């Protein structure tokens, strides 16, 4: 049995991933101190013994580089803003949960 989707279904309101990553990139560029939130998330996940720590290590490397140099920050912002969410598996493990980004209008 096929159940028709209504316009009230949350799938109709979900922001596409490319737009979300672009908003996250713009937020990090404007508020680089908020990267501490991402690092705290990574620390917590690592302490919990995440089964696949690869994304944690990769994000930590990118974020620390961003905090240490303008070139690192530019590389992080560019990576986040690229519509590469399907080709970059680490984006499925986003440490940016909890960033105070503005909701989609």
Secondary structure as UniProt FT lines:
FT   TURN            7..8
FT   HELIX           10..12
FT   HELIX           17..30
FT   HELIX           32..34
FT   HELIX           35..47
FT   TURN            48..49
FT   HELIX           54..68
FT   HELIX           70..81
FT   TURN            85..87
FT   HELIX           89..93
FT   TURN            97..98
//
